[in-house]
């Protein structure tokens, strides 16, 4: 994967993390108050073998661990994601078709130039001038066609990347909610996270979730 594409991927993933962060804290204000502690009654022995009930406060069982924070490695995640591999193969197949079109443009122009070079000595000055003018026009047309192919390739690559990242972002959000995470960060080569302990690296678990979901719905 080239550098520009990797930077685009990292930037989109970072935006997704920011959205998750916002959703988490915005939802806290609307969340119901935590359940009050539950008082249980335990007997305490006193004189004359009588017992007196004493209330002992015990905390209620937590619904979810709201302090869970983890991160995923963007490069490892995308390299191992089956949806990205399939999208890349599809894009590369289209790219080969664009390359064949480009080679045909170049080959056609080169053949015209070679034909002119063979006939140049036998042509009148007027004929040479007219042929050279046609070659210049053909060269311009070929250049315009090449630029169009390049734009088409860039647009298709961006579209492919956005589609895959949209799916990744949605599934990371689902994984975080289902597993009680407070925050899931993205570790990328651009330096989003300078250091992270390996025990909070959940890349493998998230990747397994992504591929399972993709394989099921494919």
N, C-alpha and C positions, 0 to 999 in steps of 0.2 A: 504494500500500500504506500503511495507516495506521500511526501511530507505535507503538501497542501491539503490532501484529503484527510490525513490524520488530524491536522489542526482543526479542520472543519468539524470532524467527528467529536473531538474533545470539547470544542466550544459549545456544540449543541447539547452534549451530555451535561456540561456544567450548568447550562440554563435549566435543564430538567431537574438537576439537584436543587437549584434555587427555588423552583416551583414546589418541589416536595417539602422543602424547608418552610416555605410560606404556608402551604396547606396545613402542615402540622401545627404551627403556632396559631394560625387563625382559627383552627378547629378547637383549640384548647379553651378559648374564651366561651364557646358555646357548649362545651362538654358539661355534663351534669356533675354536681359536687361529688367528691369521693364518699363512699359509704362510711358512716360513723363507726367508731370502734364498738365492738360487741362486748357487753359485760356478761360474764358467766358467773354462776354462783357456785362456790366451793365451801364445803363444811369445814369448820375449825373447832377442834376440841377445846372445851373449857371445864371448869370444876364441876363436880357432881355429875359427870358423864353427859352433860347437856351439850348440844351443838348449836352454834350460831352461824347464820349464813353471812358470808363476807363476799362482797362484789370484787372481782379481780378483772381488770380491763385487759382484753386480748385484742390485738389488731386483726382486722378482717383480712382475708386472703386477697392479695393484689390481683386485679383483673389482667394486667399486662405489665411487662417490664418497660417502662417509658424511658429508661436511661440507656437503652441499647443503641450504640452508634457503631457503624462499620464503614468499610469502603470496598470498592471494586476497582480492578485494574482495567482501564478502557482497552488497551491494546490486546491483552489476553482475552478479554471478554468478546471483542469483535472478531478476533482471529478464530476463536473456537465456536462462534455462533453459526449454526447451519444456515440460517436465513441469509446472513452476509455472504457465505460461501456460494449459495445458489444465485444470489443477486449478482455477485462478481462474475460468475460463469456466464450468466445471461448478458451482462454488459460487455464482457470480452468477446462474445460471439458477434454482437453488434459492431464492436470496434474493428473486428477483422473485416466485416463488410465495408465499413467506411474506409479502411486502409486499401481495400481492393479498388474502390472508387477513386481514391487519391492516386493510386498507381496507374490507373487507366488514364487519368487526366495528364499525368506527367509523361506517360508513354506516348500518348497521342501528340503532345506538343513536341517531344523530342523527335518523333518520326517526321513531323512536318519540317522541323529545322534541318534534319539530315537530308530530306528530299530537296529542300531549297539549296543546300550546299552543293549537292551533286549537279544541279541544273543552273546554278548561278552564272557560270561562265558563258553558257549558251543563251542567256536571257539579255534582252535589251535593258538599258538603264531604267526605262519606264516600267518594264516588267519586274525588275528587281525591286524597285521602289514599292510597287503595288503588292508584291509578295511579302516584303518585309513589314508592310503596314498590316497585312492580314495576320502575320505571325505575332505582331505586337498585340493585336486585338485578341488573338487566341490565348496569348499569355495572360492577359488581363482577366479574361473569362475563367481561365484555369485557376488563377489566384483567388478570384471571388468564390469559385466553387469550393476551393480548399478551406477558405475562411468559414464558409457555411457548414462544411463538414466538422470543422473544429468546434464551432459553437454548438452544433447538434450533439457532439460527443460530451462537451462540458455540461450541457443542460441535462443530458441523460444520466450522467454520472451524479450530478447534484440531486436529481430526482430519486435515483436509486438509493443514495445515501440517506436522504430524508425519510424515505419509506422505511428503511431498516431501523434507523434511529428512533423513529416514531414508535415502532413496535418495541424496541428495547426500553425506551423510557416508560412506556405504559406497563410493561411487565416488571420493571424494577419497582415502580410505584406499587403495584399489586403485591409483589414479594415483600416489600417493606411493611405494608399494612397488615398482611396476613401473618407476619412473623414478629410484629410488635416493635419494629425499629423506630427510634426517634429520628434518626438521620442516617442516610447512606450517601457517602461521598464518592467522588470519582478521582482516582489516581491516574494521571496521564503524564506522558513524556514532557509536556509543556510546563510541568511543575505545579499542578494544582495542589498536590499534597507532597510536602517535602519529606515527611516520614510518617510511617504508620506501623504499629505492631502487627505482626503476622497473625496473631490470634483474633484480630478483628477484620482480617481480609476474608471476605465472603464471596470472592470472585467465582470460585469453583461451584459453590452452592447456587449462586444466581445463574451461572452458565448452564448448570444442569436444569434449572427451572425453565430458562429460556428455550433450550433445545427440546425439552419435553412438551412445552406449550406449542412450539412451532411444528414439531412432528405430528402432534395430535390434530392440529387444525390445518395442516398442509393439504 
